[in-house]
Amino acid sequence: MNRHVICALDTPHLDEALGTVKKLKDHVGAFKIGHALTLSYGLDVLDRLRDAGAARIFLDLKFHDIPNSVALAVAEAAKRGVWMMTLHIAGGPAMMTAAVEEARMAGDASRPLLVGVSVLTSLDERTLQDQLGVNRTVEEHMCHLSRLAMEFDLDGVVCSAHEIKAIREAVGQRGVIVTPGIRLPDGEVHDQKRVGDAGTAIEHGADYLVIGRALTNSADVEKTLEQFGLVGA
Ligand code: C5P
């Protein structure tokens, strides 16, 4: 079991997701679900996954709306015992504050972790600057938004392996860093661009690594984790 590994359940099929949870529940610390499963099955999917053995669930719906709407969303997720969830830092201070206040109402024991998304990895520098009108590099903008997230009490941020070091320098030891796009040094990249290996990601300051296909497609999970250098911890 490696508690720092979060397995992404990227399927719209509940049976497949439940099968993956049963296969991986003793090996990883949490499971991440997104729009595909929640739009198909609603938040009841959380109970189904929990029944299959998913003790911690990361709800990756990247909330971005007015403060009141995001607070309502956080309240619903917290009520269902979500362990971690994402929201866009670009929603602004008032939105983050509303989310944090709502999460705190769940009480210390069941308070969900709120993790901020800064610049989506699908956006490149040209789009950011020429079309979205941001006069910073991707990395500068990610650092700026990550500092804002910490200032407004989010529990952490998401970033690719390429930005961990810069973001850790920007926010110090505050908050957790959650990093997707983890690959074996010689592993298949799939559709990802900014990938990195697990050891370097942790060395640079990541706290949680999101791994999808490399685990869900693995015939021998312990061996795969070993290849990543992620057995134990
Ligand atoms: O299969 P793979 O390991 O590429 O899955 C990575 C997971 O992390 C997917 O659920 C993907 O949506 C998510 N993710 C990502 N890159 C980001 C943010 C999230 O790959 N920047």
Residues whose N, C-alpha, C, O or C-beta is under 5 A from the ligand:
A	BS01	C5P	A8 D10 T121 P180 G181 I182 V210 I211 G212 R213 A214
